Amino acid sequence: MADHGLPQISTGDLLREAVASGSELGQRAKAAMDAGELVSDELVLGIIRERVARADCGDGFILDGFPRNLAQAESLETVLAAISQPLDAAVLLDIEFDVLMKRLTGRRTCSVTGKLLNIHFSPQSEIDACLAAGGELVQRDDDNEETIGNRLKVYREQTEPLVEHYRSAGLLRVVDGAGEMDAIYQRLRDCLGLNTA
Ligand code: AMP
């Protein structure tokens, strides 16, 4: 739960947890994730359906990385209708291709603190603090150039059509994704009216 009080539900995080736990779901998802392909709609929808039915989602929630194609967007409407929680907004985090590549190829997590770092953008002091604490800079398995290339191709082919889908439904909000993480987070909160929490 983040400081705005709403659960953030990242299908990528939930899938990575499933892979790490070795569950059947994780085993079914792993090959697609390693290749940068989408995991099947059926698997991802099962995860979402189960997660949004939990009590902490009663006052709303933020979906991160879902839906990723039109079929998922249509199924989401059915899932939300069943729990009487209509979709308020769809956020497009707008970022230039070159910056996106550096964010993905440079992304690391400190193995001790869990802090998200970037070898291209983080201040050296933050990277040193991780190393001084005995941490290692861990790279996500799918943050290598080949898989990233495929993830971006999948984005263009399958996910980008959602921009028009949500624009025509009057739900699209565009947030400038350039700059520092804190500034982008603030813009996101402003755009969703989350500042009063
Ligand atoms: P992410 O952490 O959002 O970048 O997702 C990492 C990987 O998990 C993606 O490249 C996909 O293989 C898989 N994944 C995450 N969300 C979805 C989704 N909504 N539909 C299908 N696959 C997904």
Residues whose N, C-alpha, C, O or C-beta is under 5 A from the ligand:
A	BS01	AMP	T11 G12 D13 L15 A32 M33 G36 E37 L38 V39 V44 G65 F66 P67 R68 R151
